[in-house]
């Protein structure tokens, strides 16, 4: 039977069905949490025909909720509101589906569960060999080891995963640049970045050409279009400059510097994840930042330590499974929603 999967995040709501269709909508839940059911209803109408609904989430962390338990309860109430008579299955980080009532009774297992659903489903591409999932989205990066065909993370909650390096709060669109580096090269010296939300990593990757321009996209730091010219303006503001003080060549050089620092940040976390583990044979990459994930895989020497097939220092022989190639770019972005739908369809429990 067709299953509709929801991945309900704090800034975006994504949906996919087991028939091979997906959709997503930007939605800042902290601004209007009461509108969540309406957003889900729109996605449901875009992907009609489902007989069941599967859910995973991260939006419970939004500060419109006093606790994660309240967030889980209200999010699931919105899902049930639009589900009608359709059964709702909620994925837990224990690796099983439960009813909404059961999920509300153990909210910390339902909270921030999308990475676990993704790793569980994508483990099918690991052939039971030691593997790694790198999922880079708009806001965060997940670095999930997979062993014997299942996630083998050291942490299960956001906090324990951050300590282990398995969750890095950096992504390719929403991360403020002052969280990537404290200062950048400017006119022969280092200029501190203003501790203000003038620009984000979206502007870095726009200037470097990794994210295409979209004049209709105004989900930016200043609400102006996601174009290179506007990105140049936003980046200049981060140095308390304007475009006349920071020319395009200098802006691009600063963007490259910040990109390198973001790679270093993720790579340092990956070092912790891989420590004391046997070498990974397969790396699965997904998310809107899969281009960055591939860059990290191809340049991180730790992935090949103590493994005879990597002794020559080349990453060419690592099996890289790119979700955007396997399923298409839209599905790579909505991979968690698709994973939870497919897990429910297969009867995983």
N, C-alpha and C positions, 0 to 999 in steps of 0.2 A: 504494500500500500504506500502511496506517496506520503512522505514525511516532510514537514516544513521545519527547518532549523533556524533558530534565532541566536545570534551572538549580540548581547545587549551591553554595549560599552558606555562609558561616560560621555564620549564625544561623538560616537557614531553608532548607529544601529544597523546590523547586517543580517541578511536572511538568505537562505539557499534551500532548495528542495532536492530531494533525492532523485528527481527526474532530470536534473542537470541545468537548473536555472538559478540565478542569484540576483540580488539587488541590495543596495545599501543607501542610507541617508545620513547626512550629518545631523546630529541632534545633541545639543549641549543640555544634558538632562538636569544639571544643577540649576539651570535658569528656569526650567518649567517642568518639574518632575510629574505634574499632573497630566501632562500631554503625552506621556509615554504610550498609553493605550492607543491614542490616535495615530502615533507614528507606526506602531506595530500593525495597526489596521491597514494603513497605506501599503506597507510591505506585503501584508497578507493578500491584499487585492492585486498586487503586482505579480504574485506567484500563486495563483488560485489552484484549487483542486486537491489540497492536502487533507488527509484523513487523521493525521496525528501531528503533534507539535513537540519538538525537542528544544530544550533551552540550555544555554550556558551564558555566563555573565561576568562582567567586571564593574558594572555601573554602581554596585552597592557601595563602592568606596567614595562616591560623589558626596560632597559635603552638604547636600540638601537633606541627607539622612543623618540622624544623630549617631546611629550605630550601623554596622554591617548587617546585623540581624534585621533592623528596620528596613534597610535597603533591599535585602533579599525578599522580605515579606511583601513590600510594595511593588517590587518588580514582578514577582510572580502573580500578584493580584492583577496587575495590568495584563499579563499574558492570559490568565484565566478569563478575564473580561472579554477578550477578543476570540478566545478559543471556542466558545459555545459548547457543543457536546463532544468536541474532539478531545481525546485524552492528551494530557501534557506530561512529558517526561523531562526531568531535570537532572543534568549530569553533575556528579560529585567528583571531587578530587580523590575519592576512594576508588574511582574507576567503575562506577555503576550508575544506572538511572534509578531515580526514585520519584514518587509523586510529589506535587507541590507541598502538600501538608508535611510529608517526611522531610523535604528539603528545608522548610521553615523551622523544623525542629532541630536541625543541625546546620545552621546557616554558615558556619565557617567552612564547611565542606562544599557548600554550594557556591560560596563567594570565590571570585577570581578563578573559575574552573575552566575557562575556555582553552587555555594552553594545554591542559591535561587531555581534553577531548581531542584537540588537534594532534598531540603527540601519540595518543592511543590509536587514532585512525591511520595516521601516516606511517606508523610502525610497520604497516604491511609492505612498505618498500625497502625494509632493512634486511629481509631474508634472515631474520634472527641473529644478525651480526651486530656488533657494537656500532651504534650510530649516534648521530647528533641532529637535533632539530634546531634551526636558527630561524625564528620568526620575527621580522622587524616590521613594526607597524608605524602608525602616525605618531605614537606617544611612547611606546615601550619596545623593548627587545626581550624575547624569550630565548634562552639557551638551555635546551632540554636534552640531557643524555637519554638514550634509549638502549636497553640491554635485554636480550632474550625476548624481543618483540613487544616490550612494554616500557613506559616511562620509568626512569630510575633516578628521579631527581632527589636531592637531599632535602629540599624544602617542599612544603605543600601550601603554605600561606604566603601572601605577598612579602611579609617581613622576613620569614625564614628563607625564602627564595632570593631576596635581595642580599642577605648575608652570604648565601652560598654562591652568589654571582649569576644565578639562573634567571633573575629578573633584573634588567637594567632600565632605569627610567630615562631612556633616550630613544627617540624615533626620528623619522625623516620629515615630519611636518610641524609638529606642535611644540617641540622642545625649545625653550628660550635659549638664545645664543650665549647668554651670560652663564648658563648651566653647562655649556660645552667647554668653554675656556675662559679664564679670568681676564686675559689680555690677548691682543693680536698685534702682529707687526704693522707698523704705520710710520712712514717717513723716517726710516732708519732706526726706530726704537720700538718699544712695546707700549701700546696704548691700552689701558684698562677698558673693559666693556662696561657700559652703564648697567647697573642692576635694575633693569627695567625691561618690560616686554615690548621692545621696539621691533624686534625681528626674531624669526625662528629658523629652525633647520630647513623648513620649506624654502626659505630664501637662499640658503646655501646651495641646495640641490637644484633650484631653478637656475641660479647663476652658472652652475657647472653643467647644466644641460641634462641632468639625470631625471628630472621631473619635467614633463612638458608644460609649456605655458597654457593657461586657461583663463582667458579674460572674464569668463563668467563665474569663476571661483573667487569668492571674496572671503573665504574662511582663512584669513590672514591676520597678522598681528594688528594691522591698522584698518582692516576692513576694505582695503583696496585690492585690485585684481592680482591674481597669481601670475604676473608677467615678470620678465627679467628686469624691465625698467623699474617697476614698482619694487621688486626685490632689492635692486640697487639702492633705491631711496630708503627702504627699511633698514638695510645693513648699514648705510651711512649714519642713520639716527642712532644705531647702537654704539657708535663712536662719538656721539653728540656732534655729528657733522651733517652736511647735506650733500647732494650729488655734485655740487660745485667744488667742494673741498675734498671729495673722494672720487677720483675718476674711475671709469669702468674697469680699466686694467688693474688698478689697486683693489677695487672691490672684488674682482674675480680671484686675485691672489689671496685676499683675506678669506674668501669662501673656501678656497682649497686648503688653507691652513686650518680652518675650523673643521672641514671634512676629515682631515688627518687626525685631529684631536678626537673626533667622535669615533673613528676607527680604533684609536688607541684605547679609549674608554671601554668599548665593547670587547676588544681583544684582551684587556686586563681582566675583565670579568670571565671571559672564556678560559683564561689561564687557571682561574680558581675552579671552574667547572670540570676541566679535564684533569686536574691534579689527582694523582693516585688512581687514575682509571686507565684501562687498557686502551690502545689506540682505536680511534673511530674508523670504521671501514666505509660508512656511508654518511653523507651530510645532506639533510633535507632543508631546503630554503623556501621560505614563503613570506607573504605579507607585501604591503605596498613598498617596503624597502628591500625587496629581494635583491635588487641591484647592489645594495650595500652589503647584504649577507654574502653574496658571491665574492665580492671584493675581499671581505674578511677571510673567507675560506681559502681563497687563492694566495693569501699573503701571510697567514698565521702558521708559523713553523711548529707550534706545539701539537697540532693535529697529527703530525707524523712521528712524534717522538717514539723511540723504541719499536718502531714498526719497520720491518725489512723492506716493505714495498715503497717506503718513503725515504730511505736512507740517502738518496741522491739529492734530497732537498726539493724535489718537485711535487707539486700538488696535482699534477695532471692525471695521476692514476687513482685519485680518490673518486668514489662514486658520488656525484652531485646530482640529487634529484630536485629539480626546480619545479615547484608547484605551478608557476605561471606557464611552464612549457607542458606539464602533464595535463593541466586542467584549463588553461587559459588565464590571462591576466586578471580578469574580474574574479575568478574563483580563487586565485592566489590571495587576493585582498580579502575575500569573504571565506577564507579557508576554515576558520573555526566554526562558522555556521554550517558549512557544508559537511564538515567532519561530524558534528553532532547529529545532523540529519542522517548521515550514512550509518553512524553507529546505532541509531534508533531503528533504522530500517533493517539492519542485520540482526537485531535482537540482542545486542550486547547488553549485558547486565552485570 
